[in-house]
């Protein structure tokens, strides 16, 4: 199928050509015809599948068709998404796809002064992309009215709930006109999300894009079993050998992300952290520097990184394994996009092995283990502190330092990584 066969306006087709999109991705091929028929849509898909274009393109097409003479622009489309980064990226996509049209879009999010956002709203927009808090805030200040909304998109609904936005969403729903087309996207569909979707959608069709088929299959995955104290050295080793290019590093905590950046700077590797405690300006700068190649590593927490779209990102490194298996799929979805292949390396401490088992269950794949790296897991180093004292300091335990072996090693077929240690594993969550 081609975009032309979907019956899109020439102005949109030209913009898609500028973007280098040749054919619709599966979610686009399935969703666009449904949406052009005016039906509601439940999209079970994650970022990286092309879902932004899957909703932006048919909305723009319908806005073009519905355009008549008018004195003043009214907000006809509302896209609500959980994070600032996602909001900015969705807005950028709308700008790109609408560049040959008269349609105007803008974005609002918290953490910055509202002045510029209010000014943009005053100029008049057709499409508004927003995070929930700032949206409700500007509605209460009467800068925004939702009474003309024809198209409503709730993006990343599961993440929205995880971040505690449920009450904001419910408030918002009361303000939307009943007569509208609604689009609901979520990467996962737990009970609470199904319930929420029922409150939003009318006569809908469902499109499901399995994450394993879109990203996990395209990305080469490796597991490095390692002790906690050797994680940083292994990270430095990999960033100077197998992953010697732009790498997105994931940390489970904000504090951890800051510490990794400090350690990398000490090792002479340029990096920056993005997480919820960083100002919006700092986050945007870090992202910009990373995209421009000024930073080799961007260290992020799950929430800050959700949906970040960086072209040609080859490497993702999980410094900590996520305790929620779905997050692993999201994380490695940052690489291997739109056909390109990527490498996702994950560190796994003894305590994290239950997380690894959950992940492998979800993706239905045994991730290959790299056995011959210089900081291989040693059981004696993982012993309880009291045992350690008795046994004395055994140092790194035969690894011989990071220069003792030529590289990070290639993954062998999965050895199970020492299941004999099973009895010591515990869920550290
Ligand atoms: P998304 O899932 O919306 O975050 O999109 C993931 C990436 O795929 C973005 O970099 C898009 O620009 C890109 N993309 C979206 N649709 C297409 C397409 N039809 N062909 C090629 N790349 C695309």
Boltz pocket constraint, residues with backbone or C-beta under 6 A from the ligand:
constraints:
  - pocket:
      binder: B
      contacts: [[A, 20], [A, 21], [A, 22], [A, 23], [A, 24], [A, 25], [A, 28], [A, 46], [A, 47], [A, 48], [A, 49], [A, 50], [A, 51], [A, 52], [A, 53], [A, 307], [A, 309], [A, 337], [A, 338]]
      max_distance: 6.0
